[in-house]
Amino acid sequence: METTKNILRPHYLNKIMPYVNKGMIKLLTGQRRVGKSYILQSVESELRKTCDNANFVTINLEDFAFSHIKDAPALFEAVSSQLCKGKKNYIFIDEIQEIEDFDKVLRSLNLSADNDIYVTGSNSAMLSSEIASRLAGRSIEIRVHPLSYIEFLEFHNLSDSDESVDIYLQYGGMPYLMNLPARSTWNEYLSGIIDALVYRDIVSRHSVRNNDFLQRMMMFLADNVGQLFTAKRIADYLKSQRVSSTVTGVQTYADYVCEAYIVNKVKRWDIEGKRYFEFGEKYYFEDLGMRNNIVGFRPMDLGKVLENAVYNQLVYKGYEVKVGVMSKDREIDFVARRDGEQRYIQVALNVNDPATAQREFGNLADIPDNYRKTIVTLRDSFPNTQNGIETISLREFLME
């Protein structure tokens, strides 16, 4: 397991700790190397400070020491053999998606009030509708993301500045980068993660045969962040690149990429009709550093990268995010909802150009409700407020 300096991530601890000893299985999900194992260790460390007479069971299914655990019965035996009757048992299982029918083990262990369970998984298939229904009412999912900008500053001992934002936009928030002092090595590390995600969580898991198809599709997604996606559009593009593909194949591979938490699919929402569109969605990368590693960090892509950064921050802050669609094919970049409150956000490099300002302010002004409306720009923009619509820099937005 990769090690990092002892920096807590209270954003996640604050989400997990209220569920301690509440009979709920805590499921930490997210992309590989975003720090799930480290957060699990932090929870264990916090519990050891306050639970003197408790028993701790820790199993990391990526550790060779536990390579004998191949199936659900073996996992149940490995945990059960370490339980102590009459004591509180805190059970930590890392990368549980490797075990088929793991949910049956968790449900059985959770029958005892003596057991408090924490697990991590790096593939969204572990929470398929079938598994989720089996764990319904018994589990809580905590999605773990790459470092937010504020966490990035702390991990890298940086102050908030335009330069720090630029570094964050280029290299993203994979936690282990803090242990690689030479920035010139960061891309090599990110390439290694991408290879692991592609070949371990996609190619191997799904027995993918057309690797070239997969690689080119990921390049297309990276090059078209925030653009309207249809399987037919990608199939046509790949065909132009002399890569054999079908619409069904494209959609299947896109689902694989989402399943590995490499990208996130965002549906379009009819603001006036209050319904989702059946076709056409947008994709945003979970980590900007990985997106840039796939297709390169180019000045002409800054608008896409900015939009992706805003999306990631909204999700990190716990918003449900949709792409808003208005009449006459006008769009609101993000409709974000949390705790019953809604927020509308437009993203633009700047609003200095009158036509751009008219478009961005005009779309927001035409929304017939009084929820918060924001335009996020790369740097400071003026005026700060116009007709109740605020304009803030990305730095301000990331520091909210």
N, C-alpha and C positions, 0 to 999 in steps of 0.2 A: 504494500500500500504506500502511495506517495505521502510524504510528510511535509507539513508546512509549519511555519512559526505559529506560536500559540496566540492566535487572534480569534476571538469569539465572533460569531455571527448572530448577535442578539435578535435580529429580525426573525430568525427561524426558531431560536430557543423560546422566544416569547409566544410563538404559535404552538409549540409542542408542549411546554410545561403545564398549561392549564388542563391537559388531558392525562397527566400522570395519575395513575391509580384510579382511573375512571372506568375501567373495563373496556376501553376502546383500543383496538390495534392501531398503532401509529405507522402509516405507510409514507415513507419519504421517497418521492419519485423524481426523476430528472435525468438529464443527459449524463453520460459517463464523465467523470473528472470535474464535476461542478462542486464537489465538496460534501456529498451526502454522507460518506463514511466519516469525515471529519466532524460533521454536525452530530452524527450518531455517537462518536467518541465524546463530544462535548456534553451531550445529554447524560451519558454514563458518568462522566466526571462530576457533573453537578449533583447527580443522585447519590454518588458515593460520599459526597460531603455531608449529606443530611440523613442518609439511611444507614446507620451504623450496623444494624443487625440483619441486613438484607443479603440475598444471594444474587450474584451476577453471572449470567450465562452469555458468552459472546462467541458468535460463529461468523466468520467471514468466508463466504463460499468462493471467493477468488483466491484464498490462501491455500497453498498446496497442503497445508496441515489438515485441511478438511476435504481433500480431494476424494476421499472415500465416500462422501455423501453424494449419492447419485440420484436418489429418488425420494419421494415423500416419506416412506417408511423409515429410511435411513436418517432423514432429517429429524423425524419425530423421536427416534431412538437417541440420536445425538443430543437433543435438547433434554428429553425426559431423564436421561441418565445423570444429568447435572442438577436437576431440581432438588430443592430441600423442602421437606414437609414442615409446616409450622413457621416458615419464613416467607417473606415477600421475595418472589423471584422476578428479577428484571432481566428480560430476554432480548438480546440484540442480535439480529440476523442481517448480514450485509449481502447484497446482490442476490436476493431470494428468487428472482425471475429465472435463475438457472434450473430450478427444481419444478418439474411438472406436478400439478395438483398441490402446490404449496399452500393454497388457501385452506385445504382440508386440515393440514397440520396446524395452521394458525387458529382455525375455528376450534379444534380440539383442545389446544393449549389454553385458549381463552375461556374455556368452560370453568376453569378454576379461578376463583377470586384472588388466589395467591400470586397469579402470574400477570405481569404487566409487559406488553410486547411492543417492540420497536423494530421495523424492518426497512430496508432500502431496496429499490429496484430501478434498473436503467432502461426499461423497455415498457412502453405504454400498453403493450399486449398483456402485461401482468394484471392490468385492470380492465380487461375486456368486459363487455356487458354481462357475460355469464359469471365471471369471477366477482365482479362488483356486486351482482345480485346476491351471491352467496355470502358476501361479507357485509351486506347491507345492515346498517344499524349496529355493526360491531367494529367499524373501522373509520378512521379519519385520514384523508390523503393530504399531505403537505408537499406541494410542488417546490423543488429546490432549483434555483436558477443560477447562472453565472453571476459574478459579483455585480451589484449595482454600482453606480458611479461613486456614491459615498463610501461603499465598502472598498472599491478600487483605490480610492485615495488613502484609506487607512492601511490597506494591505501593502501598498507601495510607498507609504510614507510621503505622500505628495500633498501639496496645498491645492485648494480649488482655484483653477485659473483656466484661461482659454487653452494654454498649452496642455494642461492635464486632460481637458476634454478631448483635444485632438489625439492624444495618445490612447485614450479610452476608445474613441471611435475607430482607431486603426487596429488596435490589438485586442479589444474586447476584455472580458472579465473572467477568464479561466483562472482559478485561484493559484495554481501552482506556478504561474509566471513570476510570482514574487520571489521564488527561489532561484530564478535565472537572472542574475544581475545584468548580464550583457543582453541588451535588447535585440541584438543581432541574432540571438539564438531563439527568440520567441517564435518566429515563423516555423522553424524546424520542429519545435515542440507541438505547435498547433497542427502541423502536417501529420505528426504521429498520432494525434487524437483522431483526426479525420480518418486515417487509415484504419484505426481500431474500430471506430464506429461503423465504417462502411463494411469492412471485411468480417467483423465479429458479429455485429448486431444486425446486419442486413444480408450480406452475401452468404455467410455460414448459416445463420438462423433460418433463412428462407430459401436456401439452396439456389441462389440466383446464378444464372448461367451467363447472362449477357452483361458482363462488367462494364463494357464500353458504353452501353446504353445507359446504365446507372450513372456513370461518371459524367457523361454529357448532360444528362438530365439535371444533375446537381449543379453543373456549371450554368445551365440555363436558369435555374431557380436563383442562383447567386447573382446572375447578371440582370435578373428581372424582379428584384425585390420590390414589393409594393405594386407590381403590375397585375392587371386582371389576368387570371390563370384559367385556362380551360385545357383539358387533356388533349383536345383536338389541336389546339395551337402548338403545344409542345410536340405532338406527334408530327405535325407538318414541319416544324423546325428541324427535328431530328431527321426527318426524311430528306430535307434539303442538305443535311450534313452526311447523307448517304448512310444513315444508321437505321436499320430496320426496326419499326415500332408499330404498335397499334394503340388506339385510344384506350382500350382496356388495359393494355400493358403499362401505359404511362400512368394511369390512375393507380394501378396496383403498386408500382414503384414509388410513386409520390406518397402513398400511404405508408410504405416501408420507411421512407425518410422521416416522416412525421412520427412514426412509431418509435424511432430511435432518438426522438427529441432533438433532431438536427434542425428542423424547421417547424414552424407553427402555422397551421392553416386558419385563416380568418374569413368568416362568412360575411356576405353582404346583407345589409338590413335596410328594408324599405322604411324610412323614417315616418312617412305619412301613412302607409298601409299597415305598419307594425307587423311585418312578417319577414322571414328570411327568403332570399332568392334561392331557387333550387340549384342553379348552375352559376359557375363563375365565383371564384374566391381569390384571396391574395395570400401570399406566403411571406413570412418573415423569419430570419434566422435567429435561433436561440442565442448564438454568440456571434458578435460582429467580427471578432478576430478570425473565427473559422470561415465566415462568409468571405472576408477579404483574402484569406489564404487560398481559397478555391479559385477566385477569379481575379484577384489583385486589388490593391487599394489605389483607386484612380480619382483624381480631382473631379472628373466629370460625373462620378458616382456619388458625390457628397450628398446630394438631395435624397437618394435612396437610403444611404447610410443613416442620415439624420432621421428619416421617417422610421427606420427599423429601430433606432435607439429610443425614440419616443414610444413606440409599441412595447418594447421590452420593459421600459420603466413603468408603464401602465399595468402590465401583467405582474411585474414584481410587487407593485403596490396593492395587488389584489383586485384589480378591476376585471370585469368581464368585458372583452373588447370586440367590437364589430366595426365593419366598414359601412358608413352611412350612405344611402342612396336617396337623392331627392328627385323631383320631377325634372324633365328636360336633361336627363343624363348627368346631372350635377352630383358631385360626391362630397361627403365630409370624411376626411381621412380616418378619423376614429370616433366612434360613439362608445363611451366608456361608462359602465354602470357598476356601482358598489354601494351596498347597504341602502338600496332604495333611491340613491341619488345618481343623477346622470350628468355626464360632462361631454361636451363636443370639442374636438381638437382638430385644427388644421395645421399642417406642417409645411414650412416654406424656408428656403435659404435666407430670404429677406423679403420685405414688402416695400422696398424702395421704389420699385417700378409701379406706376399708377395702375397699369392693367392687372398686375399681380395683386396689388392691394385691393382693387375692386373685386376681383374674383374671390379672394380668401375671406375678406370681410363680408362681401355680399352673400356668399353661401351661408355663412353663420348667421347673418342678420335675418335671413329668410326662414330660419327655423322657428316655428310658432310656439315656443315655450320659453321659460325663464331660467332654465338650467345654465350652469356656468359654460361660457364659450371662450376658447383660448386659441390663439395662434402662436405656435412655437417656431422661432427662427434660430438660425445658427448662432448669431451674435445679437447684441442689443439692437432693438428696433424701436422706432418712435413713430407715432405717439404710443404710449404704453396702454392707453385705453381709448377706445372709440366706439361710441354708441353701446357701451356696456360690454364690449368685446376686448379682452385683455391681450396684449402682445408681450411675450416674455422670451428670453433667450433660452437656449437649450441648457446652459449652465443653471439658470434659475429653476427650470423645470426639473432637472435631475437632482437638485438640492432641496426640493420641496419636502 
